[in-house]
Amino acid sequence: MTALMKLRYTATAAIAVFGILAGAAQADELADIKAAGEINIGIFSDFPPFSSASADMSIKGYDVDVAQKIADGLGVKLNLVSVTGQNRIAYLNDDRVDLLMSVGYSKERAEVIDFAAPYAPYYIAVIGPAALKVSDKEDLADKTVAVNRGTLEDTSLTAVAPGSAAIQRFENYNSVIQAFISGQTQLMVVGNDVGAQVLARQDELKPEQKFQLLSSPSHIALRKGEEGLKKVVNDNVAAMISDGSLDASSKSWLKAPLNPENLKD
């Protein structure tokens, strides 16, 4: 073997070893999940109607429906892992969970995690009784509106409300809801998660969503570089939209039909 041939052989062997090590370092999460026969999905344990404890103490909600569909699509067992807003990104990147539910997209987050397609509507809505005609921001004129002080709902409402709208700011969502239900205000502005709880319980008032102020759908998050897993998640979400199961979950938990426009960033 000539010196040149030895050099080429050594270089080729080095590249092969490097490729093996790189492949090992970038293991396919999808293959790992299938091999383990289970998937760990991070979820808020107290985030109704997306996820919360039911009467039998099991976690149920919109997010749980979607997580179960993904597990079923993979043919693996679903393990729900309780996370918080403070620890969930670390749980994902430390491999303690494979996916995270209910993650809003931001450029800052996209630097450290990846996002699958949006699957859950999250928006701020004006809610009022069916008998009250309100369809756009101009109709807020001369109306009383309850909102949680200093929140995104507050700033979104303040930006569009006519000068004659009487905005009443409260210190928490319970106070906002109580002001609306008791008739202290004609309308309230809340996220669709809070609104769904009111829509579900007030038969006499017959509250309804009048119009939206802001939309920021939730995504399923995963670690960077996991393109195989990302495709499976996206395919499952697309199938749930196509077969109507996501719409059924929306009607059940969010008390409103799924509007595909609310799944656009």
C-alpha positions in Angstrom: 0.0 0.0 0.0 1.5 3.4 -1.0 1.7 6.3 1.4 -1.1 8.1 -0.5 -3.3 5.0 -0.3 -2.6 4.7 3.4 -3.5 8.4 3.9 -6.8 7.9 2.0 -7.6 4.8 3.9 -6.9 6.6 7.2 -9.0 9.6 6.2 -11.9 7.4 5.1 -11.8 5.4 8.3 -11.8 8.6 10.4 -14.8 9.9 8.5 -16.7 6.7 9.0 -16.0 6.7 12.7 -17.0 10.3 13.0 -20.2 9.5 11.1 -21.0 6.6 13.5 -20.4 8.8 16.5 -22.5 11.6 15.1 -25.3 9.3 14.3 -25.2 7.9 17.9 -25.2 11.5 19.3 -28.3 12.3 17.2 -30.4 9.3 17.9 -33.8 9.2 16.3 -36.3 10.0 19.0 -39.2 8.5 17.0 -37.3 5.1 16.9 -36.6 5.4 20.6 -40.3 6.0 21.4 -41.4 3.0 19.3 -38.7 0.8 20.8 -39.8 1.8 24.4 -43.5 1.3 23.5 -44.4 4.5 25.3 -44.3 8.3 24.8 -43.8 10.9 27.6 -45.8 14.1 27.0 -45.5 17.1 29.2 -48.8 18.7 30.2 -50.1 21.3 32.7 -52.0 19.4 35.3 -54.3 22.3 36.2 -55.1 24.2 33.0 -58.8 23.8 32.3 -60.3 23.2 29.8 -57.0 22.0 28.1 -56.0 19.7 31.0 -57.2 19.3 34.6 -58.2 16.6 37.1 -61.6 15.0 36.7 -63.9 13.5 39.3 -61.9 10.2 39.2 -58.6 12.2 39.6 -57.4 11.4 36.1 -56.3 14.3 33.8 -58.7 15.1 31.1 -59.2 17.9 28.6 -58.5 19.1 25.0 -54.7 18.6 25.3 -55.2 15.1 26.7 -57.4 14.1 23.8 -54.7 15.2 21.4 -51.9 13.6 23.3 -53.8 10.3 23.4 -54.4 10.5 19.6 -50.7 10.9 19.0 -49.9 8.0 21.2 -52.5 5.9 19.5 -51.2 6.8 16.1 -47.7 5.7 17.2 -49.1 2.5 18.7 -47.5 3.3 22.1 -48.6 3.9 25.7 -49.2 7.5 26.7 -47.5 8.8 29.9 -48.6 12.2 30.9 -45.9 14.2 32.8 -46.9 17.2 34.9 -44.9 20.2 34.0 -44.9 23.9 35.0 -44.2 27.0 32.9 -40.9 27.3 34.6 -39.5 23.8 34.1 -41.1 22.5 31.0 -38.5 23.6 28.4 -35.8 22.1 30.6 -37.8 18.9 30.9 -37.9 18.7 27.1 -34.3 19.4 26.4 -33.2 17.1 29.3 -35.1 14.2 27.6 -37.5 13.9 30.5 -40.4 14.3 28.1 -40.7 13.7 24.4 -43.3 16.4 23.6 -44.8 19.4 25.3 -48.5 20.5 24.9 -49.8 24.1 24.9 -46.6 26.0 23.8 -47.1 29.3 22.2 -44.7 30.2 19.4 -42.0 32.8 19.9 -38.7 33.6 18.2 -36.9 33.3 21.5 -38.3 29.8 22.1 -37.6 28.7 18.6 -33.9 29.2 19.3 -33.9 26.3 21.8 -36.8 24.1 20.8 -38.8 23.1 17.7 -42.5 23.5 17.0 -44.9 21.1 15.3 -48.0 22.5 13.6 -50.5 24.5 15.7 -53.2 22.3 17.0 -55.2 24.3 19.6 -56.8 27.6 19.3 -55.9 30.2 21.8 -57.4 33.7 21.4 -58.8 36.6 23.4 -62.5 37.1 22.8 -65.3 39.5 23.8 -68.0 37.5 25.4 -71.6 38.7 26.1 -75.2 37.4 26.4 -76.8 36.2 23.2 -79.5 39.0 23.5 -76.9 41.8 23.3 -75.9 42.7 19.7 -72.1 43.1 19.5 -70.1 42.1 16.5 -67.1 44.3 16.3 -65.1 46.9 18.2 -67.4 49.8 17.3 -70.2 48.0 19.1 -68.3 48.3 22.3 -69.3 52.0 22.4 -71.3 52.8 25.6 -70.9 49.2 26.8 -69.5 48.1 30.2 -66.7 45.6 29.8 -64.9 43.5 32.5 -61.2 42.6 32.1 -58.3 41.4 34.2 -56.1 44.3 35.0 -52.6 44.5 33.4 -53.1 41.3 31.2 -52.8 40.9 27.5 -56.6 40.9 27.5 -56.5 44.4 29.1 -54.0 45.8 26.6 -55.8 44.3 23.6 -59.1 45.7 24.7 -57.7 49.1 25.5 -56.1 49.4 22.1 -59.4 49.0 20.2 -62.2 50.1 22.6 -64.0 53.4 21.7 -63.7 56.2 24.1 -67.2 55.8 25.4 -66.6 52.1 26.4 -66.6 51.7 30.2 -63.8 49.3 30.9 -63.9 47.9 34.4 -60.6 46.3 35.5 -60.4 43.6 38.1 -57.6 41.9 39.9 -58.3 38.3 38.9 -60.4 36.2 36.4 -62.9 35.1 39.1 -63.8 38.7 39.7 -64.1 39.4 35.9 -66.4 36.4 35.6 -68.5 37.3 38.6 -68.9 40.9 37.4 -70.2 39.6 34.0 -72.5 36.9 35.4 -74.0 39.2 38.0 -74.8 41.9 35.4 -72.3 44.4 36.8 -70.9 44.6 33.3 -72.5 43.8 30.0 -69.4 42.1 28.5 -66.2 40.5 29.5 -62.9 40.0 27.7 -61.0 36.8 28.4 -59.0 34.1 26.7 -61.0 31.2 25.2 -59.7 28.9 28.0 -61.5 31.0 30.7 -64.4 31.8 28.4 -65.1 28.1 27.8 -65.8 27.6 31.5 -68.4 30.4 31.5 -70.0 29.3 28.2 -70.5 25.8 29.7 -72.3 26.8 32.9 -74.5 29.8 32.2 -77.6 28.4 30.5 -79.9 31.3 31.6 -77.5 34.0 30.4 -76.7 32.2 27.2 -73.3 33.8 26.8 -71.5 33.6 23.5 -68.3 34.8 21.8 -69.0 38.0 20.0 -65.6 38.6 18.3 -61.9 38.1 18.7 -59.3 40.6 19.6 -56.1 38.5 19.2 -55.2 35.0 18.2 -52.1 33.0 19.1 -52.6 29.2 18.6 -50.8 26.6 20.8 -48.2 24.3 19.3 -46.8 20.9 20.3 -43.1 21.4 21.1 -40.2 18.9 20.6 -36.5 18.9 20.6 -34.6 20.3 17.7 -33.5 17.9 15.0 -36.3 15.4 15.5 -37.7 15.6 12.0 -39.2 12.1 12.0 -41.2 12.7 15.2 -42.2 16.2 14.0 -43.6 14.7 10.8 -45.6 12.1 12.8 -47.1 14.8 15.0 -48.0 17.0 12.1 -49.6 14.1 10.3 -51.6 13.2 13.3 -52.8 16.8 13.8 -53.8 17.0 10.1 -55.7 13.7 10.4 -57.5 15.0 13.5 -58.6 18.1 11.6 -59.6 16.0 8.5 -61.6 13.4 10.4 -63.4 15.9 12.7 -62.0 14.6 16.0 -60.2 17.9 16.7 -63.5 19.7 16.1 -65.3 17.3 18.5 -62.7 18.0 21.2 -63.1 21.7 20.6 -66.9 21.5 21.0 -66.6 19.3 24.1 -63.9 21.2 26.0 -63.8 24.7 24.4 -67.5 24.9 23.9 -67.1 26.2 20.3 -66.6 24.6 16.9 -63.0 24.5 15.7 -62.3 27.3 13.3 -59.2 26.5 11.2 -58.4 30.2 11.0 -57.6 30.0 14.7 -54.8 27.6 14.0 -52.8 30.2 12.1 -50.0 32.1 13.7 
